[in-house]
Amino acid sequence: MSWKTIFIKTDNSSAELLSEALLEQGALSVDIHDAAAGTDQEQPLYGEPGLPAGEVWEKAEVSGMFEPDTDINVVLQSITKTLQLPGVPVFRVETIEAQDWVRLTQSQFNPICISSRLWIVPTWHQPPNPSAINLILDPGLAFGTGSHPTTQLCLVWMDQNLKPGETVLDYGCGSGILAIAALKLGAGRVIGVDIDPHAVRAGHANALLNACEPSSCLFATQYPVQSDESGKTEQVDVVVANILSNPLIMLAPILASAVRARGRIVLSGILEPQAKEVMTVYGQWFEMQVHAAQEDWVLLSGVKKTVQ
């Protein structure tokens, strides 16, 4: 079986209306994304704190998936009439063939050796080294299988540098792999934060798979601000953020405020040409350095200054 997917270029004033119109015409699913993604005009929108709710890319593209026998011309004519457009919008149609997505995904991921004592093991495999620290992982709908260099850089850093009993915040936790790894490597308490509810659910599920103590492992869609009697926000010993350079720059004040004095920050998801800009921004609060690199990606680490 296959599906027809129509892609329509639009702007931020019409994207929501177009997506609703596609649903009314029988679309099985719709999506709004940046029409300039992958180019110099790509616009970073991540739904993080400080951005207007519901903000859409200036140059957007709306896609709708339909049953294979759908007459796309009829759909376009109906949308043009309903939205009172001056003419049929610019579009393209692609055919998506059905696949066994579960088997396809599983075939791409095998156990990964991070170090002599640390392995990542997908749930559909047996641990190659039962005596090692094995992170049993089912990514589900969340990012984070451990196969990407940015994740591996973070895992190696934690394996070599995390101290017993430290508190760790994994911001942009995805599947929860870094938060769970920190706990199994000796952290006293970990917090995984992700704006995607699917990621939070995946984190909870993976924590259960790894027999993590619930009181020591928390997942949430926003950083849980806890204040003591003086009104001060709780701070952690280590913040790990494996995202991308643009959101890392935008989140710098939030992540910096989460780290205690002389605490540490670990940043990944950064391409080598972007490292200097990220270091400059975080240098307001931290003594930063390039800690390691893998392929075209770098990992930055820093110690929070006592006086800023």
Secondary structure in CASP SS format (residue, H / E / C, confidence):
PFRMAT SS
TARGET T0000
AUTHOR 0000-0000-0000
METHOD secondary structure of the structure
MODEL  1
M C 1.00
S E 1.00
W E 1.00
K E 1.00
T E 1.00
I E 1.00
F E 1.00
I E 1.00
K E 1.00
T E 1.00
D E 1.00
N C 1.00
S C 1.00
S C 1.00
A H 1.00
E H 1.00
L H 1.00
L H 1.00
S H 1.00
E H 1.00
A H 1.00
L H 1.00
L H 1.00
E H 1.00
Q C 1.00
G C 1.00
A C 1.00
L C 1.00
S E 1.00
V E 1.00
D E 1.00
I E 1.00
H E 1.00
D E 1.00
A C 1.00
A C 1.00
A C 1.00
G C 1.00
T C 1.00
D C 1.00
Q C 1.00
E C 1.00
Q C 1.00
P C 1.00
L C 1.00
Y C 1.00
G C 1.00
E C 1.00
P C 1.00
G C 1.00
L C 1.00
P C 1.00
A C 1.00
G C 1.00
E C 1.00
V C 1.00
W C 1.00
E C 1.00
K E 1.00
A E 1.00
E E 1.00
V E 1.00
S E 1.00
G E 1.00
M E 1.00
F E 1.00
E C 1.00
P C 1.00
D C 1.00
T C 1.00
D C 1.00
I H 1.00
N H 1.00
V H 1.00
V H 1.00
L H 1.00
Q H 1.00
S H 1.00
I H 1.00
T H 1.00
K H 1.00
T H 1.00
L C 1.00
Q C 1.00
L C 1.00
P C 1.00
G C 1.00
V C 1.00
P C 1.00
V C 1.00
F E 1.00
R E 1.00
V E 1.00
E E 1.00
T E 1.00
I E 1.00
E E 1.00
A C 1.00
Q C 1.00
D C 1.00
W H 1.00
V H 1.00
R H 1.00
L H 1.00
T H 1.00
Q H 1.00
S H 1.00
Q C 1.00
F C 1.00
N C 1.00
P C 1.00
I E 1.00
C E 1.00
I C 1.00
S C 1.00
S C 1.00
R C 1.00
L E 1.00
W E 1.00
I E 1.00
V E 1.00
P E 1.00
T C 1.00
W C 1.00
H C 1.00
Q C 1.00
P C 1.00
P C 1.00
N C 1.00
P C 1.00
S C 1.00
A C 1.00
I E 1.00
N E 1.00
L E 1.00
I E 1.00
L E 1.00
D C 1.00
P C 1.00
G C 1.00
L C 1.00
A C 1.00
F C 1.00
G C 1.00
T C 1.00
G C 1.00
S C 1.00
H C 1.00
P H 1.00
T H 1.00
T H 1.00
Q H 1.00
L H 1.00
C H 1.00
L H 1.00
V H 1.00
W H 1.00
M H 1.00
D H 1.00
Q H 1.00
N H 1.00
L C 1.00
K C 1.00
P C 1.00
G C 1.00
E C 1.00
T E 1.00
V E 1.00
L E 1.00
D E 1.00
Y E 1.00
G C 1.00
C C 1.00
G C 1.00
S C 1.00
G C 1.00
I H 1.00
L H 1.00
A H 1.00
I H 1.00
A H 1.00
A H 1.00
L H 1.00
K H 1.00
L C 1.00
G C 1.00
A C 1.00
G C 1.00
R E 1.00
V E 1.00
I E 1.00
G E 1.00
V E 1.00
D C 1.00
I C 1.00
D C 1.00
P H 1.00
H H 1.00
A H 1.00
V H 1.00
R H 1.00
A H 1.00
G H 1.00
H H 1.00
A H 1.00
N H 1.00
A H 1.00
L H 1.00
L H 1.00
N C 1.00
A C 1.00
C C 1.00
E C 1.00
P H 1.00
S H 1.00
S H 1.00
C E 1.00
L E 1.00
F E 1.00
A E 1.00
T C 1.00
Q C 1.00
Y C 1.00
P C 1.00
V C 1.00
Q C 1.00
S E 1.00
D C 1.00
E C 1.00
S C 1.00
G C 1.00
K C 1.00
T E 1.00
E C 1.00
Q C 1.00
V E 1.00
D E 1.00
V E 1.00
V E 1.00
V E 1.00
A E 1.00
N E 1.00
I C 1.00
L C 1.00
S H 1.00
N H 1.00
P H 1.00
L H 1.00
I H 1.00
M H 1.00
L C 1.00
A H 1.00
P H 1.00
I H 1.00
L H 1.00
A H 1.00
S H 1.00
A C 1.00
V E 1.00
R E 1.00
A E 1.00
R E 1.00
G E 1.00
R E 1.00
I E 1.00
V E 1.00
L E 1.00
S E 1.00
G E 1.00
I E 1.00
L E 1.00
E H 1.00
P H 1.00
Q H 1.00
A H 1.00
K H 1.00
E H 1.00
V H 1.00
M H 1.00
T H 1.00
V H 1.00
Y H 1.00
G C 1.00
Q C 1.00
W C 1.00
F E 1.00
E E 1.00
M E 1.00
Q E 1.00
V E 1.00
H E 1.00
A E 1.00
A E 1.00
Q E 1.00
E C 1.00
D C 1.00
W E 1.00
V E 1.00
L E 1.00
L E 1.00
S E 1.00
G E 1.00
V E 1.00
K E 1.00
K C 1.00
T C 1.00
V C 1.00
Q C 1.00
END
